[in-house]
Amino acid sequence: MINELIGALAHLGLARAYALQAQSLQGDGADAARAKSRAAYNDFLSLWKDADPDIPVLKLAKAEYAKLQRAAY
């Protein structure tokens, strides 16, 4: 059970790392990092789709993902 939690949070950490990378790059590199970040957020959110929506880390991850989505356009 603990491995599932750590694995899911690893996806979140990866998503955040790619989002930071996208902020420091320009052009195609930034686009690629944003795409990787979105994919990692999707993985995390898929794993936690049945979780209590009031869990703080889940709420924060959803807000970060929404911000990333807006930044892409």
PyMOL CGO cylinders between C-alpha atoms (Angstrom):
from pymol import cmd
from pymol.cgo import CYLINDER

trace = [
    CYLINDER, 0.00, 0.00, 0.00, 2.77, 2.47, 0.85, 0.3, 1, 1, 1, 1, 1, 1,
    CYLINDER, 2.77, 2.47, 0.85, 4.47, 1.77, -2.47, 0.3, 1, 1, 1, 1, 1, 1,
    CYLINDER, 4.47, 1.77, -2.47, 1.34, 2.89, -4.30, 0.3, 1, 1, 1, 1, 1, 1,
    CYLINDER, 1.34, 2.89, -4.30, 1.41, 6.21, -2.47, 0.3, 1, 1, 1, 1, 1, 1,
    CYLINDER, 1.41, 6.21, -2.47, 5.09, 6.78, -3.11, 0.3, 1, 1, 1, 1, 1, 1,
    CYLINDER, 5.09, 6.78, -3.11, 4.73, 5.80, -6.76, 0.3, 1, 1, 1, 1, 1, 1,
    CYLINDER, 4.73, 5.80, -6.76, 1.87, 8.21, -7.30, 0.3, 1, 1, 1, 1, 1, 1,
    CYLINDER, 1.87, 8.21, -7.30, 3.74, 11.02, -5.59, 0.3, 1, 1, 1, 1, 1, 1,
    CYLINDER, 3.74, 11.02, -5.59, 6.75, 10.27, -7.79, 0.3, 1, 1, 1, 1, 1, 1,
    CYLINDER, 6.75, 10.27, -7.79, 4.59, 11.12, -10.81, 0.3, 1, 1, 1, 1, 1, 1,
    CYLINDER, 4.59, 11.12, -10.81, 3.67, 14.40, -9.14, 0.3, 1, 1, 1, 1, 1, 1,
    CYLINDER, 3.67, 14.40, -9.14, 7.31, 15.22, -8.42, 0.3, 1, 1, 1, 1, 1, 1,
    CYLINDER, 7.31, 15.22, -8.42, 8.24, 14.47, -12.01, 0.3, 1, 1, 1, 1, 1, 1,
    CYLINDER, 8.24, 14.47, -12.01, 5.40, 16.68, -13.26, 0.3, 1, 1, 1, 1, 1, 1,
    CYLINDER, 5.40, 16.68, -13.26, 6.62, 19.54, -11.10, 0.3, 1, 1, 1, 1, 1, 1,
    CYLINDER, 6.62, 19.54, -11.10, 10.21, 19.09, -12.26, 0.3, 1, 1, 1, 1, 1, 1,
    CYLINDER, 10.21, 19.09, -12.26, 9.21, 19.20, -15.92, 0.3, 1, 1, 1, 1, 1, 1,
    CYLINDER, 9.21, 19.20, -15.92, 7.06, 22.29, -15.26, 0.3, 1, 1, 1, 1, 1, 1,
    CYLINDER, 7.06, 22.29, -15.26, 10.07, 24.06, -13.73, 0.3, 1, 1, 1, 1, 1, 1,
    CYLINDER, 10.07, 24.06, -13.73, 12.21, 23.01, -16.66, 0.3, 1, 1, 1, 1, 1, 1,
    CYLINDER, 12.21, 23.01, -16.66, 9.63, 24.43, -19.09, 0.3, 1, 1, 1, 1, 1, 1,
    CYLINDER, 9.63, 24.43, -19.09, 9.83, 27.78, -17.30, 0.3, 1, 1, 1, 1, 1, 1,
    CYLINDER, 9.83, 27.78, -17.30, 13.58, 27.94, -17.84, 0.3, 1, 1, 1, 1, 1, 1,
    CYLINDER, 13.58, 27.94, -17.84, 13.54, 26.99, -21.53, 0.3, 1, 1, 1, 1, 1, 1,
    CYLINDER, 13.54, 26.99, -21.53, 12.23, 28.59, -24.69, 0.3, 1, 1, 1, 1, 1, 1,
    CYLINDER, 12.23, 28.59, -24.69, 10.79, 27.31, -27.93, 0.3, 1, 1, 1, 1, 1, 1,
    CYLINDER, 10.79, 27.31, -27.93, 10.61, 23.61, -28.68, 0.3, 1, 1, 1, 1, 1, 1,
    CYLINDER, 10.61, 23.61, -28.68, 12.43, 22.67, -25.48, 0.3, 1, 1, 1, 1, 1, 1,
    CYLINDER, 12.43, 22.67, -25.48, 9.83, 24.42, -23.34, 0.3, 1, 1, 1, 1, 1, 1,
    CYLINDER, 9.83, 24.42, -23.34, 7.01, 22.86, -25.34, 0.3, 1, 1, 1, 1, 1, 1,
    CYLINDER, 7.01, 22.86, -25.34, 8.48, 19.38, -24.87, 0.3, 1, 1, 1, 1, 1, 1,
    CYLINDER, 8.48, 19.38, -24.87, 8.94, 19.91, -21.12, 0.3, 1, 1, 1, 1, 1, 1,
    CYLINDER, 8.94, 19.91, -21.12, 5.34, 21.15, -20.79, 0.3, 1, 1, 1, 1, 1, 1,
    CYLINDER, 5.34, 21.15, -20.79, 4.08, 18.08, -22.66, 0.3, 1, 1, 1, 1, 1, 1,
    CYLINDER, 4.08, 18.08, -22.66, 6.05, 15.80, -20.34, 0.3, 1, 1, 1, 1, 1, 1,
    CYLINDER, 6.05, 15.80, -20.34, 4.74, 17.71, -17.34, 0.3, 1, 1, 1, 1, 1, 1,
    CYLINDER, 4.74, 17.71, -17.34, 1.14, 17.39, -18.52, 0.3, 1, 1, 1, 1, 1, 1,
    CYLINDER, 1.14, 17.39, -18.52, 1.62, 13.65, -19.07, 0.3, 1, 1, 1, 1, 1, 1,
    CYLINDER, 1.62, 13.65, -19.07, 3.04, 13.17, -15.58, 0.3, 1, 1, 1, 1, 1, 1,
    CYLINDER, 3.04, 13.17, -15.58, 0.20, 15.21, -14.02, 0.3, 1, 1, 1, 1, 1, 1,
    CYLINDER, 0.20, 15.21, -14.02, -2.28, 13.08, -15.97, 0.3, 1, 1, 1, 1, 1, 1,
    CYLINDER, -2.28, 13.08, -15.97, -0.63, 9.93, -14.61, 0.3, 1, 1, 1, 1, 1, 1,
    CYLINDER, -0.63, 9.93, -14.61, -0.84, 11.24, -11.05, 0.3, 1, 1, 1, 1, 1, 1,
    CYLINDER, -0.84, 11.24, -11.05, -4.43, 12.40, -11.39, 0.3, 1, 1, 1, 1, 1, 1,
    CYLINDER, -4.43, 12.40, -11.39, -5.44, 9.08, -12.97, 0.3, 1, 1, 1, 1, 1, 1,
    CYLINDER, -5.44, 9.08, -12.97, -3.92, 7.16, -10.08, 0.3, 1, 1, 1, 1, 1, 1,
    CYLINDER, -3.92, 7.16, -10.08, -5.74, 9.39, -7.58, 0.3, 1, 1, 1, 1, 1, 1,
    CYLINDER, -5.74, 9.39, -7.58, -9.04, 9.67, -9.46, 0.3, 1, 1, 1, 1, 1, 1,
    CYLINDER, -9.04, 9.67, -9.46, -10.94, 7.95, -6.62, 0.3, 1, 1, 1, 1, 1, 1,
    CYLINDER, -10.94, 7.95, -6.62, -9.17, 9.77, -3.79, 0.3, 1, 1, 1, 1, 1, 1,
    CYLINDER, -9.17, 9.77, -3.79, -10.92, 12.12, -1.40, 0.3, 1, 1, 1, 1, 1, 1,
    CYLINDER, -10.92, 12.12, -1.40, -11.06, 15.43, -3.33, 0.3, 1, 1, 1, 1, 1, 1,
    CYLINDER, -11.06, 15.43, -3.33, -10.27, 17.40, -0.16, 0.3, 1, 1, 1, 1, 1, 1,
    CYLINDER, -10.27, 17.40, -0.16, -6.75, 15.95, 0.23, 0.3, 1, 1, 1, 1, 1, 1,
    CYLINDER, -6.75, 15.95, 0.23, -4.46, 19.00, 0.15, 0.3, 1, 1, 1, 1, 1, 1,
    CYLINDER, -4.46, 19.00, 0.15, -1.82, 17.51, -2.16, 0.3, 1, 1, 1, 1, 1, 1,
    CYLINDER, -1.82, 17.51, -2.16, -4.52, 16.51, -4.66, 0.3, 1, 1, 1, 1, 1, 1,
    CYLINDER, -4.52, 16.51, -4.66, -6.10, 19.96, -4.59, 0.3, 1, 1, 1, 1, 1, 1,
    CYLINDER, -6.10, 19.96, -4.59, -2.69, 21.55, -5.12, 0.3, 1, 1, 1, 1, 1, 1,
    CYLINDER, -2.69, 21.55, -5.12, -1.83, 19.18, -7.97, 0.3, 1, 1, 1, 1, 1, 1,
    CYLINDER, -1.83, 19.18, -7.97, -5.12, 19.99, -9.73, 0.3, 1, 1, 1, 1, 1, 1,
    CYLINDER, -5.12, 19.99, -9.73, -4.44, 23.71, -9.39, 0.3, 1, 1, 1, 1, 1, 1,
    CYLINDER, -4.44, 23.71, -9.39, -0.88, 23.31, -10.71, 0.3, 1, 1, 1, 1, 1, 1,
    CYLINDER, -0.88, 23.31, -10.71, -2.15, 21.26, -13.65, 0.3, 1, 1, 1, 1, 1, 1,
    CYLINDER, -2.15, 21.26, -13.65, -4.78, 23.88, -14.48, 0.3, 1, 1, 1, 1, 1, 1,
    CYLINDER, -4.78, 23.88, -14.48, -2.14, 26.61, -14.38, 0.3, 1, 1, 1, 1, 1, 1,
    CYLINDER, -2.14, 26.61, -14.38, 0.08, 24.54, -16.69, 0.3, 1, 1, 1, 1, 1, 1,
    CYLINDER, 0.08, 24.54, -16.69, -2.82, 24.08, -19.10, 0.3, 1, 1, 1, 1, 1, 1,
    CYLINDER, -2.82, 24.08, -19.10, -3.42, 27.84, -19.24, 0.3, 1, 1, 1, 1, 1, 1,
    CYLINDER, -3.42, 27.84, -19.24, 0.28, 28.57, -19.77, 0.3, 1, 1, 1, 1, 1, 1,
    CYLINDER, 0.28, 28.57, -19.77, 0.42, 26.34, -22.83, 0.3, 1, 1, 1, 1, 1, 1,
    CYLINDER, 0.42, 26.34, -22.83, -1.86, 28.64, -24.80, 0.3, 1, 1, 1, 1, 1, 1,
]
cmd.load_cgo(trace, "trace")
